[in-house]
Amino acid sequence: MAAKRVLLLCGDYMEDYEAMVPFQALQAYGVSVDAVCPGKKAGDACPTAVHKPIGHQTYAESKGHNFALNASFDEVDAAAYDGLVIPGGRAPEYLAMDEKVLALVRKFSDAKKAIASVCHGQLILAAAGVVRDRTCTAYPAVKPVLVAAGAKWVEADTMKKCVVDGNLVTAAAYDGHPEFISLFVKALGGSVAGADKRILFLCGDYMEDYEVMVPFQALQALGCHVDAVCPDKGAGDKCPTAIHDFEGDQTYSEKPGHDFALNASFDSVDASSYDALVIPGGRAPEYLALNEKVLSLAKGFMDKGKPVASICHGQQILAAAGVLEGRKCTAYPAVKLNVVLGGGTWLEPDPIHRCFTDGNLVTGAAWPAHPEFVAQLMALLGIKVSFTNQE
């Protein structure tokens, strides 16, 4: 049985990262998370929105992944949950007019249960009347509503800004997820041990959007030092990402994702200073597998027995590096040929969220596997999240 139960309040065109990152990160930590949306039931999906700055006066929007709900709104019993998470995006604009949503939020607030709300999610808190005299932040455009609702506004000097006021955690945008999630875990009575680790992410243009950001921010939220690098790019440069989704066709669809900001330089990497390597999937591994420096880096981690976690098409790099001989692993099904020709023993990813650990190697098939993927990497690194019982 999971240590804690959390409810994720969803809606159509909620921000893509702001739904999936906390949803999967919390599950990786052992928290049970139910995602619900008014008017929808378990198995239905919510389309999401990608919000990203591109130099205009406000953010641009494009269509994100389709987010699958795993519970039904009409069956929710607030008393059964320990906390509530409210993503931002455009969904809060209409959810804030739904009396059932507002009544649900008031139940969490009245019971002084942990509430974490990000970006435009605070519109719902304002409409529910639960922010009067509470200190909070949000995406800057939400300031007038929060002030009118009686909140004590804290300016978001950066989009990483987070604020805690008792049981309430608020953040300006998904850039602040690491602190946002960490503070919410603490509000749930959680503590982290063994997170003094340094982890390297091997990135490239058109890596899969979720497959880089979810594990990147989930590990940062634990307290790990995480560096993301890409050949021929430096700290501060960006990699465009690809959204790979399952929409009923014979293979996944692709849409443009967020731009992922690198925080370290590939040419300055000292592999010996890192405890683990993470390789996202998407289309980037196809060309990274042709780069001898990349292959040498991956081989170095494997030869030293350091944890390596690779997902989806990332195993194309491991196969090209010649490190799968005699190893058991999975990948996105289309990568089976690479794994088998590379000498690996293929493990069928059925269902698609299966992950496997073989010695120091963790492999996953696709982004639905992130909770297992991150949890298995945490186990190799000796990172543990524990929760105390709260009234």
Secondary structure, 3 states (H helix, E strand, C coil): CCCCEEEEECCCCEEHHHHHHHHHHHHHCCCEEEEECCCCCCCCEEEEEEEECCCCCCCEEEEEEEEECCCCHHHCCHHHCCEEEECCECHHHHHCCCHHHHHHHHHHHHCCCEEEEEHHHHHHHHHHCCCCCCEECCCHHHHHHHHHCCCEECCCCCCCCEEEECCEEEECCHHHHHHHHHHHHHHCCEEEECCCCEEEEECCCCEEHHHHHHHHHHHHHHCCEEEEECCCCCCCCEEEEEEEECCCCCCCEEEEEEEEECCCCHHHCCHHHCCEEEECCECHHHHHCCCHHHHHHHHHHHHCCCCEEEEHHHHHHHHHCCCCCCCEECCCHHHHHHHHHCCCEECCCCCCCCEEEECCEEEECCHHHHHHHHHHHHHHHCCEEEECCCC
